[in-house]
Amino acid sequence: MKKRIKSAAERAARNPVLRKSAQSLKPSRSIWGALGIVLFFIVPEIAGFIWGGEITAWAHVHTLTEPTETGRQLYWVLEKLFEDGGSWINLGIGVLLLVWLFWDWKQAEDQQFR
């Protein structure tokens, strides 16, 4: 079983399509890449952990009082997004992307001085 998993991992590492897909997921090595990870992955989850209940209550009230159907749907989605608070999975993905970005940044910097 271990041999099969190792073989599959090696095939995946050599697969050019998978490598290109992984490369397209990596944020750019710039302050904008780091800021994008923080603003789109980490900050919303922290806000969900801290203010999830208040955001859910506020969105629920607006779902009931909004005159337009589009507005009600928007508040309903907001209510569903924050009803369970933050997501440890999304927060973990954000932290892993940030670590990946800084690791890649460090690798490029080390190769520049070689």
N, C-alpha and C positions, 0 to 999 in steps of 0.2 A: 504494500500500500504506500509506504514512504517513497519507494522508487517511482511509483506511478505519479505521485504528487510532484516530486522533484522533476520528473520528465515533463510534466505539463507546465510547470513554472518556467523551465528552460525554453520550451517551445513558445510560450507566451512572451518571454523576454526577447526572443528573436523575431517575433511577428512584427513586420513593419507597420501594419495597420494599427495594431494595439499600441505600438510605440508612438505613432503619430497622434492617436487619440489621447494618450497620457500627456503628451507634449502640449496639446491644445487645451488641456485642463489647467495646466500650470499658469498661475498669474505672472504678469511681467515683473522682471527684476527692477522695480522702481518704487518710489514712495507711493505712487498711485496704485500699484499692485497690492502693497501692504495695506494701504488705506481702504481699498476696496474690500479686502478680506475682513478687516476690522468692522467696517460699516455695514456690510451685508451679511456677515455670518455671526460675529461675536456680539456686537452692540444690541441687535434685536433680541437675541436669546437672553442676555443679561437683563434687558428691559422686561422680557417676559417673566423671568424669575422674580424680579423685584415688584413690578407693577401689573402683572398678568391679571389679577382679580379686578383691579380698578379699570383696566382697559376693557375687560370683558363686560363689566357692568355698564360702563359708558356706551359701548357699542350696542349692547342689548337695548338700552333705553332709546338710542337713535334708530335702531331697527324698528321699534314699535311706533315711533313718531315721524319718521321720514316720509314725506308725501310721494316721492317717486319710487318706482320699482327698482330702478338702477341703484339708487341710493340705499334702499333697504338691502339689496343683495351685497353691496359693498360693505355695509356695517355687519351683515351676517357673516361674511368671510372673515372680517376682522375679529369678530367674536369667536369664531371657530379657531382661528390661528392662536389666540391667546388664552383660550379657556383652560388649557392644561398647564399654563405657565410656560417656562422655557423648555427647550429640548436639549438634553444632554448630548444627543447624537449630533445635532447641528452645531452645538458649541464645540464638540470634539472635532468635527470636520473642519471648522474654522481654525482651531488651534493647530491641527495637523497641516492644513494648507499654509498657515503662517510659518510653522517650523520648516516645511518643505521649501518655502520661498527663501527663508534666511539661510538654510543649508545650501541651496543652489547659489545664492548670492556669495556665500563664503567660498564655495568650490570655484566659482568664476574668479573671485579675487585671488585665491591661491594660485590658480593657473596663470593669471596675469603676471605674477611675480616670479614665475619659473623661467 
